[in-house]
Amino acid sequence: MNWFEKMKSGLKTRIKREVPNGIWVKCKQCNHSNYDMELERNYWICANCRFHLPYSTQQYIDLLVDQNTFTEINKNVAPIDPLSFKGYREKIKDGKRKSNSKESVLTGMGRIGGHSVALGIMDTRYLMGTLGSATGEKICRLIDKAIDSRCSLVLICKSGGARMQESSYSLMQMARISAKLHQLSSAGLPYITIVTDPTYGGVTASFAMLGDIILAEPGSRIGFAGQNVIKQFLGGNAQLPNDFQIAESVVEHGFIDRIVERKEMATEISKLIAILTNNKHKTSIS
Ligand SMILES: [Zn+2]
C-alpha cells in the first residue's frame, strides 16, 4: 500500500468513526428530537409527549401478528387509470416505489394471540393511503376471506380519504366495503378497527367507523375534512381548539371506543376477539 492509499484508508476510518449510526427524528407533535435507535426500541413513540410516530406496514405485522403466521393475499391487485387522469400513472409508480406495494393497503391472513384474523394495513406512503378502486377490491376480497375462513377482521386505518384521481370509482368503494361489512356482521364475525394517524375523508366516513370496536392510537388525527379545510371554510382567521380532531378529544365525544398504546395493541385485540367470539380459553382474561 503506497502513502496515498494509506492516507485514504485512514481518512475513511476517521470518517466512519465520526458519523453516528443513528439519526435524530423530530416529533411532529412536540418537536422533541428522538434518537432513531431509541425510537425503534420504544415502538416509535416520542419519549417526551408519547405521540405515536408513523409505523410501517411490516412493523405492524411484527407488532401484532404471531411469529411466522402471516401470509399476504391478493398481492397483485393493482390500480388502473379509469379516467386517464393527468399524472395519475406517475403517482401510482411513485407510490409503488415508496411503499414497495401495488396498492395503498396490504392484506393477509394470520394469527393474533392465537386467534385467526384477516388483517388489512393501510399505507400512507402510497398516495397518502387513499381509497382507490383496487384498495376497495383488496378489502372486499379480505372480508370474503374472513367470512369463508370464519375468522375476525382487523383493519388498521391510515388514509387521506377517497382518491380524487378515480373520482366516483373511488367513492363507490365506500358503499361496496360497507355492504361487505354487513355480510361479515350477518355471518356473526367480529370486526375491529384500529384508527391511526391520520385517518380522514371517505375512509372515516365508511369502514374506519364501522368496527364493532374502534380503537385508536394516542394522538391520532381523526376526522372527515382536514383542519386546514375547516379553517378555510370558517374564514381565514378562525381558530380551532388545540385538541381538535385528536383521538383524545374524539374519544370523549364517543366517536371511538378506546385509545390503546401501540405496545398494548396485540394483547388488546386478542382479548377483544376472545370476548366477541366467546372464546375465552385463548386469552389471559379471568
Ligand atoms: Zn413528542
Boltz pocket constraint, residues with backbone or C-beta under 6 A from the ligand:
constraints:
  - pocket:
      binder: B
      contacts: [[A, 27], [A, 28], [A, 29], [A, 30], [A, 31], [A, 32], [A, 46], [A, 47], [A, 48], [A, 49], [A, 50], [A, 51]]
      max_distance: 6.0
